[in-house]
Amino acid sequence: MAKLSTSRIAWIKDKITTSSEPGLSNAQLLLTNHDLKPVEPERRQWGFWNFVGFWIADCFNINTWMIASSMISGTGTSGLAWWQAWLCVWIGYSIAGTFICMTGRIGATYHIPFPVVARASFGIWGSLWPVFNRAAMACIWYGVQSWIGGECVTLMIRAIWPQYGTLPNSMPANSGTDTMNYLSFFLFWFCSLPAIWFPVHKIRHLFTVKAFFVPTAGVAYFIWTIVKAHGIGPIVKQPGSAQGSDLGWGMVLGIMSSIANFATLIVNDPDFARFARKPSDAFLSQLITIPVGFAITSFIGIIVSSSSTILYGKPIWNPLELLGNLLDGASSAERFGVFMIATAFALAQLGTNIAANSVSAGTDMTALLPRYLNIRRGGYVCAAVGLAMCPWNLLSTSNKFTTYLSAYSVFLSSIAGVIIADYYVVRKGYFQIRELYSARSEGPYFYTLGFHWRGYAAYLSGILVNIVGFVGAIGVDVPAGATYIYNLNFFVGFIVSSGVYWLLCTLFPVKATSKTWCEVGDEIRNVSVAYGAGEGLRDTEGFGDRDSGSGSDVGIGGKEVEGKRDF
């Protein structure tokens, strides 16, 4: 019986073990599987227009629609005129697009995801902490975004069956929700599961569909409200109330809120960019589409909300709330219009959840437990956590929760600062790919017991300079100086962490660097990462350690490079 039980356990273990190349050591099995290795040429299927479609699809979401609401005089706290708020959106997302291109180029050049990129700057094992942080936040946001998606489902059903709004409640009074809202949330959550099944290089088709359908519905919503209100409303005519320094800081806050809305995507863009056919496909497509797409979406949100003032006597910034009001006394044609627009917003939430949360969490969890998790399994774990966390309780019990989540995300700027400084300034674009999957103590990315103290010192520096202001953002009284610093949170965290990292690497040089710009991603084909393997490289030219002052020069293919000795 014991033998049978042991055999059954071994069979189950074999079934749940992920695929990986043969010949890996036990330590390497903790570092790699099929979803973590460099993407082979057959799966590099994202072209220029796929990235354009991806960002057009992503820009039409509820958060972007409402991004200007906190800036405009009479509705928000910054007191800006509508055009000043819109200018902040243009500037903020242009900056965010630049950061996206900087991190995305690493993935597009070497075809590796964020967890592997982080190993170069945080260490083979040290990278697990920023990866865990990103995975945890993605799971929480998955639940929150699914709850918002459930509100879209409620509108869809109400447009067809008005009685759904009066569905009897069978949930306990202390549950924090009711039967209608929970059912809508569960339907959205359940219908999202099939999208997680598809591999990342094929999920681009979802974003292509979304890129056509969702903006079309958004424009229809835009025209409908203007026609129904017989005008564009007073918001576009009212002047800003902020003057002098208040105006300056108001615009700064508007710009930073736009960047903060992108903080998670800045870090994990390599998860998608690694599927690019070539690095240039992930450059202009993102640099241009991001500011243009998000600015157009916010403009539509401003005009629609302004028109709602004529209809209801006050601006309604939440597009779902406005759709719900439009259902009251609506004709059958208007109900069909609400259904189609609500469907578009549901699809928008689905795409955003997949792009920003499911794939990111799946990739991160793959790095945390590569022996048993891949992106697909990690995505389903993320979905399960999003359901189990009961997001309605988090949103209903504390009005500071969403502020905390948004504020916490800017601490990812410290991670971005370390990674970008490491790649562009310290290493000048040079990676030894196979060593990123090596747990040998003599490897250039193993540092001290697998942790890179320079990376962690820089990361903590970027956090500490913002920590007091962060506490203030969630409701605690702090000195005014800390608040001013925190108003520039992303820039401060990024500049401090990247500057400290560069300084420490200058004073205490690291291995595997180049004295001149040296990206060697073109050499990567089907890379074998097992110790002693040299397959997968077109040749070994350019794969040696380019810093003559850092010790022995390492040839990735296991051969001498330019006449120099390998380990």
Buried (B, 14 or more C-beta within 10 A) or exposed (E): EEEEEEEEEEEEEEEEEBEBBEEBEEBBBBBBBBBBBBBBEEBBBBBBBBBBBBBBBBBBBBBBBBBBBBBBBEBBEBBBBBEBBBBBBBBBBBBBBBBBBBBBBBBBBBBBBBBBBBBBBBBBBBBBBBBBBBBBBBBBBBBBBBBBBBBBBBBBBBBEEEEBEEBEBEBEEEBBBBEBBBBBBBBBBEEBEEBBEBBBBEBBEBBBEBBEBBBEBBEBBBEBBBEBBEEBBEBBEBEBBBEEEBBEBBBBBBBBBBBBBBBBBBBBBBBBBBBBBBBEBBBEBBBBBBBBBBBBBBBBBBBBBBBBBBBBEEBBBBBBBBBBBBBEEBEEEBBEBBBBBBBBBBBBBBBBBBBBBBBBBBBBBBBBBBBEBBBBBBBBBBBBBBBEBBBBBBBEEEEEBEEBBBBBBBBBBBBBBBBBBBBBBBBBBBBBBBBBBBBBEEBBBBBEEBBBBBBBBBBBBBBEBBBBBBBBBEEEEBEEEBBEBBBBBBBBBBBBBBBBBBBBBEEEEBBBBBEEEBBBBEBBEBBBBBBEBBEBBEEBEBBBBBBEEBBEBBBBBBEEBEEEEBB
